[in-house]
């Protein structure tokens, strides 16, 4: 029944596009007379006669993409879909007719009740830029099929995700300042394993609910006290608010450090994006997180975190660049030797360390398709952190901690089989702090393999 509704909706697309796509050649000759007679028959919606004249033109010597296209149109109107499909497929190799052929192949697939194929052909028609009219019609067809022009697969309730495994070299595992006297960097190698999966509980990206689950483990070969693990879950609602595309949901993260419990982070997340033009999007996000230590030794990290983000995404074909500004506010329990309320007036704490920074982040990330198998990503981030309170050491008040951090990374992926990808990544971090021991440099090299499903 749903396919019948979609088919009826696409009739209007066909009526509009028919006038756009029947093209007439100006060459003279007998074959041109037959061709013109076929065009006239098409305008009268006498497609049997049109096909007869087009065949005559072919017998008289005409063998052009224009003729082939109009023959395919006639076959389509006569419901000879396989004959039309065969010719349109051949025309996808002709630059001037490729976008038209993609759209018509989408119409044929829809008539044959092959919705996934129809979505793929309409998506290809949309991604082509030869004709704005056809692009708009492809967008309308995709909306009727409850799909997105940027997606290459049909949404379904099946589980989908990936598993990755990487070998890692970390030049500074403990984030120490090697310039301090008697301190040396602690480098090590590690194995990094990550798994993520998700499924649609209802609908799709235009109006649906999706659940995601994830797990990760990073295990060092020597410095096992820095082993890190995480379990996560998330549920997101996808919807629209006027011209804004919305994602609203929540997430849960259980974090482990050195093989022991460390933190639990429960978050509420609201994301929205709006198309400003064909290739430009405005992105907004607000995330509120409650952070709770699951090991009493880390109680000082308990508290709240807010993240507010605004950014843009620019797209050029299959390449895109995204940049944003983010403000992060933290209100943590922090570390105190004594409860401040029990101290006599004028008495200063023995020690106090602030773990509640206000952070300003600027970040830019670019993705490029080098060819059908090779992809690259470059990422640059600057983050300035100013902690809310001054530290106290031996009852002496020190200045408020302020960090300036730069992180640069580059990654290359190569797909070598349908579900298999290898990748290599290098990242460099420089953290400059007014507290000397908090300044450090760090380099990480990763080589890994990803299996998608």
Secondary structure, DSSP 8 states (H G I E B T S, - for coil): -HHHHHHHHHHHHHHHHHHHH-------SHHHHHHHHHHHHHHTT-HHHHHHHHHHHHHTT---HHHHHHHHHHHHHTT-HHHHHHHHHHHTTSGGGHHHHHHHHHHHHHHTT-HHHHHHHHHHHHH--S-HHHHHHHHHHHHHTT--TT--S---SS-EEEEEEEEEEES-TT---TTSTT-----EEEEEEEEEEEEEEEEETTEEEEEEEEEEEEEESS-GGG-EEEEEEEEEEEEEETTEEEEEEEEEEEEEETTEEEEEEEEEEEEEEEESSSSEEEEEEEEEEEEEESSGGGGGG-EEEEEEEEEEEEEETTEEEEEEEEEEEEEE--EESS-GGGS-TT---S-EE---EEEEEEEEEEEEE-SSSEEEEEEEEEEEEEEEEEEEETTEEEEEEEEEEEEEEEEEEEEEETTEEEEEEEEEEEEEESSGGG-EEEEEEEEEEEEE-
